[in-house]
Amino acid sequence: MVSVPEAIRIVLHETARILWSNSRPTDRVKIDAQNVANIVNRTLAKDVIQREPGYPPYRASIMDGFAVSSSSVQTQYQIVGKILTGDPHPAVRTTSDHPPAHYVTTGAIVPDQYDCVVPIEECQLSSDGVFVIVDKDSLVKDKWIRPPGCDIPGGSKVLQAGHMIDAVSLGLLLQSGVQEVELMPPVVVGILSTGNELDVNDTSSADHWAERPLGKIPDVNRPMLLSLLGDTWGACCRVVDLGIAVDSDRQQLARVLETAARECHVLITTGGISVGETDIVEDVFVNDLKGRLHFGRLHMKPGKPTTFMTLPLKNESDRIVFCMPGNPVSAAVCTHLLVRPCLELLFHGPASSPDNYGDSLDEQIRRTVENAWIHSEFEAQLTHDVALDVERPEYARVVVQKPASGLYQATTTGVQRSSRLMSMRDAVGLLVLPKGSKTRPKALAGETYLVLQINDCNNSLPQITVQASRHLSKPSKSFSVAVVVLSLKESEAFSIERMSELADRVASALSGSKSGSVTTVKCEQYGGPVNESFKCYLAEIGREADFVIVLSSASKDSFRRHSAAAAYIRSILAKPADSMALQVRRGSAAKNSGSAIFETVIGYFPVDDKGFLVVFLAEMGLEGGLGNVRGLVKHAVKIARKNE
């Protein structure tokens, strides 16, 4: 399981990688001052440059007054005409010995023959209105005249790529003189519900609720997420309704997902990712569609089964896949936490992040992530005691009030069960509660905790960037682990539930205050011979991992096979770590005496430019063995890679 802060960073990292690695098509849109709905709240794909000669495009009067020449030796001017705002450039002629003057209004053209505007308050008209008399001190060259380009110089950058068009930038676009702009297209997001329990029949009938067969439930998630993404975040995305897919037809589900991936940049599924017999969504993505799993469990409540993948497509950018749990609260909470930052970054693009150019791709991605926008956050005091979950941190739904002075006051929305959608009603934020313990079973009234805003409240706060977030300020010390189970008995097959259980046992054994949290990137069973083919398999599975745990389903009648596998694995390691292996074996024996007879092997396996540690041990003693070295593994990987 990975923590929520780490999961958000993983999502943003993969999103940034896709953006930097692929060029996206853009929408070329004409600017129409009478119809701006098609560009407001959209994001610029290219810089907007001010056309020459700049803005304003002519010499413009700043005041209502008279345009005159300051070099005249006379102070009485003949009024030869008037220039109102919007009038064309006039010809200047005089019919007397007096120098000419034009009455001008604010914003009107000042002809080139004049170099000064005298405000009307400083002028005196003759009784017949033919002449204007000005004070000599009011004749100052260039006074009250805006030269061309003084507001926006010609050729300057008015708006940069990545800028979201709001009311002010709309005005700047109109001033810039450009006729069309290139905009980022909306992100296409597909939403699919899965599950045989979902009612696929028409629900419009007034009697349908009573007629619905027991065991069937309404499809809540899909309409809820369609509304959330389409109405609330509609500026970022175009939502596609993918309907309902049953989880009893694997081939049909694979076809639906593959077709959706061609059409959508982001796929969101709900249901089918737990450990039940029919929970096949992740398996279809990974094994049928060759998706790359980045995390498959979240260390949070609600939403533990949440899964995040990227799906490669030939000649196209990778697709982003969020597999949400079927419980509606879990789906809604995790969509707020994970999907929204992803969509905003996809929509606004890496150009919206300042200071991310001129470095390596890895550095550009890192800076893009640090400057990505996420939910706003604030501190709030609990108004009542809340029982803490002893296994996971909880993101509790709360209503918030802000007194005239002091901190926000947070009250939970009642029972926080993940199936109870009522807990989302009226909620404006997620209260980040720590994991409980025997010594700290409750969060107490008056204590202060961080709240992540998910809905607007009376005192709406601006979004913040990753680097400014307290929630994400201390990324967890996670390392990635792949788990491989060797079948030492013929025809031995592990169920999905058993593999999931083993992955959880490994993650639990390795997680700790010194080792940090664990991201399980893969958990697979290997049933072939432990020879050269296993070496190739190990090299491939370890590319995404820091640490590969190879477990043998050892028993007394498989002792020889275990020993042979241990000997082969030791032979392919570049740097065996016998002292660590001894520590693992001792830890295993302390927890399970039967594991003492089975050999343990640890060492470094080089692959490309980034190798990984391998540990081979008997499954029966994994908690004791791995727990005995969990504080050493990150350091061991770092040292081995450094000295490679």
MARMARNU-956797 format. One record per residue (C-alpha): y, x, z. Coordinates in nm, 4 decimals. Each point is the difference from the previous one (the first is absolute). Example, Ala and Ser with C-alpha at 12.3 -4.5 7.8 and 13.67 -1.06 7.14 Angstrom:
residues 2
    north     east       up
  -0.4500   1.2300   0.7800
   0.3440   0.1370  -0.0660
END
This chain:
residues 644
    north     east       up
   0.0000   0.0000   0.0000
   0.3543   0.1126  -0.0719
   0.3095  -0.0922   0.1968
   0.2585  -0.2335  -0.1507
   0.2715   0.2709  -0.0287
  -0.2471   0.2243  -0.1778
  -0.1157  -0.2848  -0.2244
   0.3600  -0.0754  -0.1055
   0.0518   0.3659  -0.0879
  -0.3263   0.0093  -0.1979
   0.1047  -0.3102  -0.1961
   0.3429   0.1436  -0.0741
  -0.1455   0.3406  -0.0921
  -0.2358  -0.1544  -0.2566
   0.2783  -0.2239  -0.1307
   0.2310   0.3003  -0.0413
  -0.2784   0.1996  -0.1666
  -0.0524  -0.2748  -0.2564
   0.3741  -0.0267  -0.0662
   0.0506   0.3730  -0.0475
  -0.3155   0.0429  -0.2075
   0.0651  -0.2789  -0.2489
   0.2931  -0.1187  -0.2053
   0.0612  -0.3720   0.0270
   0.1336  -0.2208  -0.2805
   0.3454  -0.1427   0.0587
   0.1781  -0.3240  -0.0841
   0.3107   0.0309  -0.2190
   0.2323  -0.2845   0.0979
   0.3344  -0.1012  -0.1488
   0.2863  -0.0527   0.2439
   0.1386  -0.3497  -0.0162
   0.2804  -0.0755   0.2446
  -0.0753  -0.3710  -0.0345
  -0.3669   0.0420   0.0952
  -0.0751   0.2767   0.2470
  -0.3150  -0.1427   0.1593
  -0.2179   0.2202  -0.2201
   0.1417   0.3245   0.1406
   0.1111  -0.0686   0.3598
  -0.2423   0.1494   0.2548
  -0.1690   0.2010  -0.2757
  -0.0242   0.3791   0.0112
   0.1517   0.2365  -0.2528
  -0.2462   0.2174  -0.1888
   0.2740   0.2275  -0.1442
   0.3437   0.1157   0.1071
   0.3013  -0.2065  -0.1085
   0.2756   0.2185  -0.1499
   0.3617  -0.1146  -0.0301
   0.1163  -0.0291  -0.3594
   0.3091   0.1904  -0.1123
   0.2885  -0.0072   0.0760
  -0.1108  -0.1269   0.3395
   0.1206  -0.2888   0.2114
   0.2599  -0.1335  -0.0368
  -0.0108   0.0683  -0.3754
   0.3807  -0.0016  -0.0294
   0.3112   0.0816   0.2039
   0.0322  -0.2967   0.2354
   0.2836  -0.1206   0.2205
  -0.0718  -0.0084   0.3704
   0.2948  -0.2286   0.0776
   0.1928  -0.2929  -0.1399
   0.3216   0.1613  -0.1240
   0.1635   0.1724  -0.2925
  -0.1469   0.2807  -0.2088
   0.2674   0.2559  -0.0836
   0.0487   0.3654  -0.0877
   0.0892   0.2103   0.3017
   0.1720   0.2601  -0.2190
   0.2800  -0.2372  -0.0947
   0.3462   0.1020   0.1218
   0.0926  -0.3647   0.0321
  -0.1092  -0.2447   0.2680
   0.0603  -0.3122  -0.2043
  -0.2802  -0.0922  -0.2398
  -0.0183  -0.2651  -0.2665
  -0.2954  -0.2373   0.0512
  -0.1699  -0.0112  -0.3376
  -0.3082  -0.1987   0.0932
  -0.2656  -0.0809   0.2549
  -0.3616   0.1150   0.0240
  -0.2341  -0.2212   0.1967
  -0.3428   0.1004   0.1199
  -0.2348  -0.0261  -0.2949
   0.2706   0.0319  -0.2656
  -0.0587   0.2558  -0.2776
   0.1981   0.3221  -0.0304
   0.3493  -0.1013  -0.1278
   0.2401   0.1808  -0.2296
   0.3108   0.1228   0.1868
   0.3304  -0.0522  -0.1783
   0.3579  -0.0066   0.1269
   0.3058  -0.1576  -0.1606
   0.2751   0.1575   0.2118
   0.1159   0.3289   0.1404
  -0.1831  -0.0696   0.3229
  -0.3526   0.1382   0.0518
  -0.2775  -0.2633  -0.0263
  -0.2003  -0.1544   0.2840
  -0.2962  -0.2376   0.0101
  -0.0790  -0.2422   0.2742
  -0.3645   0.0649   0.1018
  -0.2392  -0.1743   0.2351
  -0.2658   0.1651   0.2161
  -0.2796   0.1337  -0.2189
   0.1958  -0.0304  -0.3244
   0.0132   0.2764  -0.2621
   0.2840   0.2505   0.0425
   0.1060   0.1226  -0.3478
  -0.0018   0.3747  -0.0584
   0.3803   0.0079  -0.0344
   0.0295  -0.0805   0.3703
  -0.0968   0.2307   0.2841
   0.1086  -0.2053   0.2990
  -0.0235  -0.3515   0.1410
   0.2743  -0.1165   0.2350
  -0.1146  -0.2828   0.2311
   0.1873  -0.3241  -0.0522
   0.1264   0.0135   0.3567
   0.1943   0.3172  -0.0856
   0.1621  -0.1434  -0.3130
   0.3145  -0.2046  -0.0643
   0.0250  -0.2305  -0.3002
   0.3231  -0.0630  -0.1894
   0.1302  -0.3540   0.0147
  -0.1082  -0.0640  -0.3575
  -0.3456   0.1503   0.0611
   0.0372   0.2520  -0.2844
   0.0304   0.3133   0.2078
  -0.1674   0.1402   0.3105
   0.1729   0.2452   0.2316
  -0.2089   0.2372   0.2116
   0.0852   0.2499   0.2687
  -0.0190   0.3613  -0.1111
  -0.2300   0.0822   0.2919
  -0.2554  -0.2499  -0.1332
  -0.0422   0.1959  -0.3233
  -0.3012   0.2176   0.0824
  -0.2277   0.1204  -0.2789
  -0.3489  -0.1614   0.0000
   0.0991  -0.2223   0.2916
  -0.2030  -0.3243   0.0254
  -0.2103   0.0775  -0.3083
  -0.3773   0.0421  -0.0042
  -0.0938   0.2526  -0.2698
  -0.3169  -0.0594  -0.2121
  -0.3173   0.0881   0.1909
   0.1699   0.0349   0.3376
  -0.2464  -0.2403   0.1665
  -0.3099   0.1150  -0.1882
   0.0392   0.3104  -0.2190
  -0.1559  -0.0172  -0.3449
  -0.3444   0.1621  -0.0159
  -0.0570  -0.0260   0.3758
  -0.3148  -0.1457   0.1586
   0.0771  -0.3513   0.1192
  -0.3460  -0.0890   0.1313
  -0.3065   0.2182   0.0202
  -0.3568  -0.0810  -0.0898
  -0.1743  -0.1703   0.2897
   0.3079  -0.1939   0.1065
  -0.0591  -0.3691   0.0702
   0.2610  -0.2185  -0.1656
   0.1956  -0.2016   0.2551
   0.3337  -0.1797  -0.0256
   0.2111   0.3179   0.0051
  -0.2158   0.1941  -0.2443
   0.0055  -0.3027  -0.2305
   0.3793   0.0325  -0.0079
  -0.0295   0.3715  -0.0703
  -0.2366  -0.0688  -0.2891
   0.2557  -0.2350  -0.1542
   0.2755   0.2580   0.0478
  -0.2107   0.2800  -0.1461
   0.0107  -0.1357  -0.3533
  -0.3769   0.0216  -0.0583
  -0.1518  -0.2918  -0.1864
  -0.3568   0.0320   0.1314
  -0.1925   0.1712   0.2750
  -0.3554   0.1222   0.0487
  -0.1654  -0.1613   0.3004
  -0.3255   0.0525   0.1826
  -0.2359  -0.2898  -0.0791
  -0.1269  -0.2099   0.2905
  -0.3270   0.1167   0.1508
  -0.2851  -0.2279  -0.1076
  -0.2007  -0.0981   0.3075
  -0.3276  -0.1917  -0.0199
  -0.1332  -0.1960   0.2976
  -0.3659  -0.1012   0.0278
  -0.1816  -0.1863   0.2761
  -0.3723   0.0594   0.0434
  -0.2694  -0.1836   0.1914
  -0.2618  -0.2707  -0.0442
   0.1507  -0.1823   0.2971
   0.3247  -0.0749  -0.1866
   0.0457  -0.3515  -0.1314
   0.0551   0.0265  -0.3754
   0.0358  -0.3757  -0.0565
   0.3188  -0.1959  -0.0476
   0.1715  -0.0379   0.3374
   0.2709  -0.2420  -0.1134
  -0.1977  -0.3059   0.1066
   0.1099  -0.1536   0.3280
  -0.3644  -0.0428   0.0974
  -0.1077   0.3464  -0.1020
   0.0249   0.1430   0.3510
  -0.2442  -0.2564   0.1298
  -0.2233   0.0427  -0.3054
  -0.0150   0.3798   0.0136
  -0.3560   0.1153   0.0811
  -0.0473   0.1693   0.3339
   0.0084   0.3762  -0.0422
   0.2709  -0.0134  -0.2667
   0.3574   0.0968   0.0839
   0.3248  -0.0180  -0.1967
   0.1162   0.3111  -0.1829
   0.2974   0.0926   0.2166
   0.0489   0.3659  -0.0895
   0.0656  -0.0228  -0.3719
   0.2730  -0.2683   0.0110
   0.1544   0.1684   0.3034
   0.0182   0.3421  -0.1647
   0.1086  -0.1449  -0.3349
   0.2933  -0.1629   0.1776
   0.0801   0.3060   0.2098
   0.0048   0.2363  -0.2976
   0.1409  -0.2422  -0.2546
   0.2742  -0.1629   0.2063
   0.0918   0.2552   0.2643
  -0.0563   0.3198  -0.1982
   0.0374  -0.1505  -0.3454
   0.2603   0.2542  -0.1099
  -0.2628   0.2719   0.0289
  -0.2963  -0.1605  -0.1647
  -0.1490  -0.2524  -0.2373
  -0.2921  -0.1686   0.1708
  -0.3219  -0.0949  -0.1797
  -0.2345  -0.2582   0.1494
  -0.3556   0.1303  -0.0497
  -0.1608  -0.3020   0.1623
  -0.3152  -0.0006   0.2136
  -0.3125   0.2083  -0.0566
  -0.3295  -0.0699   0.1731
  -0.1720   0.2952   0.1621
  -0.3512  -0.1029  -0.1081
   0.0459   0.1121  -0.3621
   0.0631   0.3741  -0.0076
   0.0240   0.0293  -0.3775
   0.2521  -0.2818  -0.0269
   0.2087   0.1516   0.2805
  -0.0026   0.3384  -0.1760
   0.1142  -0.1620  -0.3265
   0.2843  -0.1833   0.1747
   0.1197   0.3154   0.1719
  -0.0262   0.2155  -0.3122
   0.1964  -0.2525  -0.2072
   0.2642  -0.0305   0.2717
   0.0390   0.3767   0.0172
   0.0982   0.0056  -0.3673
   0.2748  -0.2525   0.0605
   0.1292   0.0917   0.3454
   0.1533   0.3142   0.1520
  -0.1068  -0.1089   0.3490
  -0.3022  -0.2074   0.1012
  -0.0259  -0.1803   0.3329
  -0.3297  -0.1560   0.0988
  -0.0785  -0.1880   0.3196
  -0.3415  -0.0280   0.1578
  -0.3270   0.1739  -0.0727
   0.0685   0.3390   0.1607
  -0.1648  -0.0230   0.3408
  -0.3623   0.0979   0.0645
  -0.1779  -0.3238  -0.0836
  -0.2687  -0.0382  -0.2621
   0.2390  -0.1631  -0.2471
   0.2947   0.2335   0.0647
  -0.0228   0.1807  -0.3327
   0.3615   0.0348  -0.1170
   0.0403   0.3645   0.1026
  -0.3405   0.0879  -0.1403
   0.0863  -0.1579  -0.3361
   0.3286   0.1875  -0.0203
  -0.1514   0.3360   0.0948
  -0.3382  -0.0073  -0.1714
   0.0524  -0.2348  -0.2944
   0.3632   0.0746  -0.0858
   0.0098   0.3617   0.1297
   0.2890  -0.0573   0.2376
   0.1114   0.2750   0.2335
  -0.0099  -0.1035   0.3659
   0.2870   0.1344   0.2152
  -0.0752  -0.1874   0.3184
  -0.2397  -0.2775   0.0893
   0.0877  -0.0841   0.3583
   0.3266  -0.0330   0.1907
   0.0317   0.0919   0.3654
   0.1920  -0.3167   0.0801
  -0.0318  -0.3604   0.1044
   0.0058  -0.2175  -0.2086
  -0.1225   0.1439  -0.3311
  -0.2688   0.2564   0.0804
  -0.1986  -0.0454  -0.3282
   0.3087   0.0540  -0.2209
  -0.0869   0.2307  -0.2900
   0.2231   0.1958  -0.2379
  -0.1112   0.1462  -0.3340
   0.1339   0.1234  -0.3299
  -0.1748  -0.0969  -0.3207
   0.0124   0.2363  -0.3005
   0.0483  -0.1499  -0.3463
  -0.0400   0.1873  -0.3261
   0.3349   0.0816  -0.1645
   0.1886  -0.1934   0.2681
   0.1349   0.0664   0.3468
  -0.2296  -0.0509   0.2976
  -0.0025  -0.3483   0.1471
   0.0651  -0.0572   0.3692
  -0.2461  -0.2179   0.1894
   0.0386  -0.1612   0.3421
  -0.3083  -0.1756   0.1340
   0.1162  -0.2202   0.2854
  -0.2165  -0.1705   0.2608
  -0.0798  -0.3663  -0.0438
   0.1657  -0.1145   0.3217
   0.3483  -0.1208  -0.0982
   0.1921   0.1754   0.2788
  -0.1592   0.3332  -0.0882
   0.0799  -0.0513  -0.3678
   0.3636  -0.0915   0.0710
   0.0664   0.2761   0.2546
  -0.1543   0.2759  -0.2115
   0.1834  -0.1235  -0.3096
   0.3274   0.0368   0.1880
  -0.0911   0.3433   0.1326
  -0.1605   0.1570  -0.3077
   0.0711  -0.1958  -0.3164
   0.3746  -0.0475   0.0327
   0.0868   0.3742   0.0290
  -0.2324   0.0668  -0.2943
   0.1640  -0.2644  -0.2204
   0.3518   0.1122   0.0865
  -0.0807   0.3599  -0.0898
  -0.1760  -0.1038  -0.3211
   0.2911  -0.2239  -0.0986
   0.2866   0.2321   0.0869
  -0.1835   0.3120  -0.1121
   0.0256   0.3579   0.1285
   0.3524   0.0327  -0.1388
   0.1179  -0.2260   0.2827
  -0.0887   0.2774   0.2451
   0.2734   0.2638   0.0228
  -0.0659   0.3717  -0.0157
  -0.3454  -0.0029  -0.1561
   0.0458   0.2070  -0.3136
  -0.0558   0.3607  -0.0978
  -0.3111   0.0746   0.2049
  -0.3756  -0.0170  -0.0413
  -0.1701  -0.3340  -0.0530
  -0.1326   0.0057   0.3574
   0.3505   0.0557   0.1359
   0.1459  -0.2738  -0.2195
  -0.2648  -0.2395   0.1267
   0.0640   0.1029   0.3603
   0.3743  -0.0556  -0.0314
  -0.0506  -0.3306  -0.1745
  -0.2177  -0.1187   0.2879
   0.2484   0.1164   0.2634
   0.2816  -0.1878  -0.1764
  -0.1991  -0.3163  -0.0723
   0.1270  -0.3253   0.1505
  -0.2043  -0.1778   0.2650
   0.0507  -0.2902   0.2392
   0.2845   0.0129   0.2520
  -0.0871   0.0532   0.3647
   0.1611  -0.0510   0.3398
  -0.0854   0.0118   0.3686
  -0.0688  -0.3125   0.2020
  -0.0912  -0.0848   0.3564
  -0.3066  -0.2083   0.0685
   0.0749  -0.3260   0.1773
  -0.3536  -0.0298   0.1398
  -0.3155   0.2007   0.0654
  -0.2364   0.0552  -0.2951
  -0.3631   0.1107   0.0301
  -0.0612   0.3179  -0.2010
  -0.2998   0.0400  -0.2293
  -0.2224   0.2802   0.1294
  -0.1182   0.1094  -0.3456
   0.3027  -0.0090  -0.2301
   0.3799  -0.0122   0.0003
   0.1241  -0.3516  -0.0669
   0.2797  -0.1243  -0.2229
   0.0847  -0.3201   0.1835
   0.2052  -0.2747  -0.1650
   0.3169  -0.0707   0.1945
   0.3104  -0.2142  -0.0021
   0.3153   0.1842   0.0951
   0.3263  -0.0930   0.1650
   0.3080   0.2174   0.0338
   0.2100  -0.0679   0.3114
   0.3741   0.0550  -0.0032
  -0.0638   0.3460   0.1390
  -0.3086   0.2106   0.0444
  -0.3291   0.0410  -0.1852
  -0.1810  -0.2516  -0.2151
  -0.2425  -0.2187   0.1951
  -0.3467  -0.0371  -0.1545
  -0.2464  -0.2812   0.0703
  -0.3406  -0.0188  -0.1634
  -0.0848  -0.3045  -0.2090
  -0.2965  -0.0988   0.2145
  -0.3644   0.0815  -0.0642
  -0.0119   0.2995  -0.2351
  -0.3416  -0.0671  -0.1518
  -0.0139   0.1174  -0.3637
  -0.1197  -0.3395  -0.1239
   0.2853  -0.1833   0.1765
   0.2723  -0.0240  -0.2629
   0.2161  -0.1825   0.2547
   0.0664   0.3439   0.1485
   0.1998   0.0844  -0.3154
   0.2160  -0.3120   0.0189
   0.3563   0.0828   0.1124
  -0.0917   0.3685   0.0416
   0.2785   0.2381  -0.0979
  -0.1715   0.3251   0.0866
  -0.3112   0.1916   0.0996
   0.0060   0.1422   0.3504
  -0.1768   0.3382  -0.0014
  -0.2235   0.0028   0.3071
  -0.2100   0.3046   0.0982
  -0.3732  -0.0018   0.0574
  -0.0849  -0.1040   0.3529
  -0.2188   0.1706   0.2577
  -0.1469  -0.0632   0.3442
   0.3075   0.1514   0.1591
   0.2391  -0.1839  -0.2313
  -0.1429  -0.3408  -0.0868
   0.3319  -0.1762  -0.0628
   0.3410   0.0415  -0.1556
   0.2336  -0.1274   0.2682
   0.3011  -0.2265  -0.0171
   0.3177   0.2100  -0.0203
  -0.1667   0.2889  -0.1809
   0.1561   0.1070  -0.3298
  -0.1962   0.0279  -0.3243
   0.0773   0.0494  -0.3662
   0.0177  -0.3071  -0.2252
  -0.0455   0.0178  -0.3784
   0.2044  -0.2725  -0.1675
  -0.1937  -0.2168  -0.2460
   0.2326  -0.2983  -0.0296
   0.3744  -0.0348   0.0155
   0.1452  -0.0729   0.3417
   0.3484  -0.0769   0.1259
   0.0933   0.3654   0.0208
  -0.1576   0.1253  -0.3207
  -0.0429   0.3748  -0.0147
   0.0054   0.2210  -0.3091
  -0.3157   0.1584  -0.1313
  -0.0560   0.3623   0.0911
  -0.1730   0.2932  -0.1633
  -0.3264   0.1575   0.1084
   0.1764   0.3061   0.1382
   0.2266  -0.2193   0.2162
  -0.2839  -0.2113   0.1397
  -0.1067   0.0352   0.3605
  -0.3213  -0.1823  -0.0837
  -0.0888   0.2692  -0.2546
   0.1766   0.2939   0.1627
  -0.3178   0.1593   0.1316
  -0.2670  -0.0153  -0.2665
  -0.3412   0.0105   0.1583
  -0.1981   0.3210  -0.0093
  -0.2619  -0.1403  -0.2338
  -0.2618   0.1835  -0.1979
  -0.2280  -0.1420  -0.2658
  -0.3756  -0.0262   0.0421
  -0.2803  -0.0856  -0.2404
  -0.3326  -0.1148   0.1432
  -0.3284   0.0575  -0.1835
  -0.3330  -0.1294   0.1277
  -0.3102   0.1873  -0.1185
  -0.3044  -0.2190  -0.0419
  -0.2857   0.2109   0.1339
  -0.2500  -0.2803  -0.0388
  -0.1162  -0.1419  -0.3295
   0.1521  -0.3362  -0.0992
   0.2348   0.0110   0.2978
   0.3105  -0.2061  -0.0771
   0.2933  -0.0636   0.2300
   0.1811  -0.3333  -0.0089
   0.3762  -0.0268  -0.0465
   0.0265  -0.1025   0.3649
  -0.1945   0.3083   0.1124
   0.2141   0.2341  -0.2127
   0.3170  -0.1577   0.1347
  -0.1310   0.0406   0.3528
  -0.0723   0.3694  -0.0599
   0.3496   0.0545  -0.1441
   0.1522  -0.1595   0.3113
  -0.2202   0.2112   0.2287
   0.1066   0.3203  -0.1762
   0.3700  -0.0947   0.0100
  -0.0231  -0.0908   0.3676
  -0.1801   0.3233   0.0877
   0.2520   0.2191  -0.1803
   0.3197  -0.1801   0.1092
   0.1773   0.1318   0.3055
   0.3301   0.1237   0.1382
  -0.0512   0.3493  -0.1421
  -0.1756  -0.0843  -0.3234
   0.2135  -0.3002  -0.0915
  -0.1151  -0.3031  -0.1949
  -0.2599  -0.0024  -0.2755
   0.0228  -0.1388  -0.3516
  -0.3471  -0.0724  -0.1387
   0.0351   0.0447  -0.3759
  -0.3653  -0.0655  -0.0861
  -0.3254  -0.1022   0.1641
  -0.3033   0.0266  -0.2288
  -0.3746   0.0357   0.0061
  -0.1687   0.2841  -0.1916
  -0.3612  -0.0566  -0.0887
  -0.0705   0.2852  -0.2394
  -0.1541   0.3421   0.0616
   0.1983   0.2505   0.2080
   0.0327   0.2645  -0.2697
   0.2508   0.0997  -0.2691
   0.0791  -0.3655  -0.0759
   0.1015  -0.0526   0.3636
   0.2310   0.3024  -0.0214
   0.1791  -0.1569  -0.2984
   0.0155  -0.3341   0.1793
   0.1439   0.1651   0.3118
   0.2680   0.1792  -0.2035
   0.1104  -0.3277  -0.1565
   0.0061  -0.2125   0.3138
   0.1820   0.2690   0.1950
   0.2984   0.0235  -0.2364
   0.1766  -0.2755   0.1943
  -0.1052   0.1128   0.3476
   0.0806   0.2603   0.2631
  -0.3339  -0.0465   0.1694
  -0.3353  -0.1238  -0.1399
  -0.2513  -0.1312   0.2528
  -0.3570   0.0082  -0.1305
  -0.2302  -0.2060   0.2206
  -0.3759  -0.0014  -0.0166
  -0.1898  -0.3085   0.1073
  -0.2260   0.2391   0.1888
  -0.3127  -0.0944   0.1893
  -0.3058   0.1948   0.1138
  -0.1820  -0.0530  -0.3279
   0.2991   0.1280  -0.1999
   0.0488   0.3251   0.1942
  -0.1122   0.2190  -0.2908
   0.2238  -0.1775  -0.2511
   0.2962   0.0351   0.2352
  -0.0668   0.3723   0.0456
  -0.0324   0.0526  -0.3759
   0.3282  -0.1841  -0.0606
   0.1708   0.2060   0.2711
  -0.1209   0.3249  -0.1581
   0.1262  -0.1016  -0.3442
   0.3391  -0.1203   0.1234
   0.0465   0.3234   0.1936
  -0.0782   0.2002  -0.3159
   0.2813  -0.1644  -0.1999
   0.2714   0.0484   0.2648
   0.2474   0.2812  -0.0545
   0.0795   0.0428   0.3678
  -0.2553  -0.1286   0.2534
   0.1446  -0.0776   0.3452
  -0.2964   0.0578   0.2285
   0.1995  -0.0188   0.3231
   0.1335  -0.3461  -0.0896
  -0.3499  -0.1064  -0.1049
  -0.1267   0.1012   0.3435
   0.2716  -0.2076   0.1663
  -0.0958  -0.3014  -0.2120
  -0.3683   0.0414   0.0838
   0.0745   0.0249   0.3723
   0.2169  -0.3097  -0.0110
  -0.2678  -0.1919  -0.1885
  -0.2695   0.1011   0.2483
   0.2177  -0.1028   0.2959
   0.0286  -0.3533  -0.1365
  -0.3433  -0.0293  -0.1607
  -0.2695   0.2447   0.1072
  -0.2117  -0.0792  -0.3052
   0.2631   0.1474  -0.2313
  -0.0423   0.3474   0.1527
  -0.2961   0.0853  -0.2245
   0.1984  -0.0556  -0.3205
   0.2019   0.2848  -0.1436
   0.3769  -0.0293  -0.0457
   0.1938   0.1791  -0.2739
   0.3793   0.0396  -0.0322
   0.1946   0.2025  -0.2541
   0.2660   0.0149  -0.2691
  -0.0721  -0.1223  -0.3513
   0.2513   0.1235  -0.2600
   0.0947  -0.2258  -0.2902
   0.2907   0.0596  -0.2377
   0.3044   0.1024   0.2036
  -0.0763  -0.2063   0.3094
  -0.3397   0.0188   0.1688
  -0.1302  -0.2005   0.2948
  -0.2165   0.0312   0.3092
  -0.3564  -0.1294  -0.0086
  -0.2009  -0.0957   0.3070
  -0.3656  -0.0979  -0.0248
  -0.1615  -0.1639   0.3024
  -0.2395  -0.2715   0.1055
   0.1483  -0.3490   0.0076
  -0.1452  -0.0733   0.3447
   0.2308   0.2499   0.1693
   0.3169  -0.0282  -0.2045
   0.2352  -0.1306   0.2750
  -0.0799   0.2804   0.2426
  -0.0075   0.2707  -0.2657
   0.3199  -0.0882  -0.1830
   0.1805  -0.0875   0.3202
  -0.0724   0.3502   0.1300
   0.1957   0.1653  -0.2849
   0.2564  -0.2644  -0.0985
   0.2854   0.2056   0.1410
  -0.0983   0.2960  -0.2210
  -0.0622  -0.1489  -0.3419
   0.3573  -0.0180  -0.1298
   0.0678   0.3562   0.1078
  -0.3294   0.1164  -0.1495
   0.0816  -0.1582  -0.3379
   0.3478   0.1523   0.0011
  -0.1248   0.3499   0.0822
  -0.2830  -0.0161  -0.2550
   0.2344  -0.1066  -0.2795
   0.2600   0.2574   0.0946
  -0.2519   0.2831  -0.0086
  -0.1810  -0.1208  -0.3102
END
